[in-house]
Amino acid sequence: MAVSRFRLVTLFAVCFASYVLAEGAVEPSSQLAGLLGSEADSEFARALEPRSFTFPEDHGPHPEFRNEWWYVTGNLDDEAGQRFGFELTIFRFALAPTTTESNSAWRTNQVYIAHLAVTDAAGERFYVAQRYSRGAVGLAGAQVAPFRVWIDNWEIAEQANTNDWRLRASDNDVAIDLELTASKQPVLNGIDGLSQKSADPRNASYYYSITRLQTEGRVRIGEKEYSVSGLSWLDREWSTSALAADQVGWDWFALQLADGSELMLYELRLSDGSRDPASAGTFVTAGGVASHLTASDVEITVLDDWVSTEGGTYPSRWLLRIPSFDLELTVTPVISDQELFTIVRYWEGAVDVTGVRGGHRVDGRGYVELTGYAAD
């Protein structure tokens, strides 16, 4: 999503830097503005105006910016109809604009962090794993040609001589090995790919999505392996700053509808509980035509909530209305507890969609991410 990944990657990098790179003791902040505000090193590049996107080159890294991520989510079924959701994300974070001269091959200014999460709908279980590493001596990194980003044996990579991607990640309790083929071209979010996050023009990112990727492969839970197929969604963003001082959290929706269309929304929440006018989204037709949505184009009503056993109340069911597309959708989590306990705590999980578009029933699936709700 447009801004949540900025906070996650910054928090991870702060913690990782203090532990591994020995840059000094750092106390992670719970204030989003302190982590993601505009006061970054002036030598980092910033997303200040629209740019030309080039594919497949822009799938690769943009090291001149401080933050970057490759974010893939999806909904899959096995041959017996058993339902799974998955998330595989790799973040890149630069601790400084340039690397300090050193004789050590271990010295680097790049930190990589990854999350793997799998939802087992039938078993009502949610599995989470994470990796983090410095971008040195081959432990982690990102490259353009052939495209690949990795931490250890976790990777998102271009298949040889194709435009397909392969996702691989494995932990004790869970693993995925998936092949992804894009059914649509990349969609530029915001205005020509420039996604503004607040009234301050310095708080913006370059942001594109591939909203429909046909997916085949395997999911392992425990000792059992499942052959699966379904749809995935890729979010790609890079920037240097994101949030204003009064922004405290966000809700992000990535929904794939059965009529071939897709909907992405992010709602930025202010400290007084209201919606920031910078909240936005993108609607993509079955034919791949994208339309930018502003905050005033979208109505979001929370219908239910879920209370974490560790503290914090999350919204847990929503009604979305977009009058300009005659669209009304109800979004419901596949299971309530899809909360990730990593270096930071947030909720991100698989959802079902039911609704009406233009007077006709339309169903779908997707993913929702919620941040800023967990109790401190």
Order of alpha helices (4+ residues) and beta strands (2+ residues): alpha-alpha-beta-beta-beta-beta-beta-beta-beta-beta-beta-beta-beta-beta-beta-beta-beta-beta-beta-beta-beta-beta-beta-beta-beta
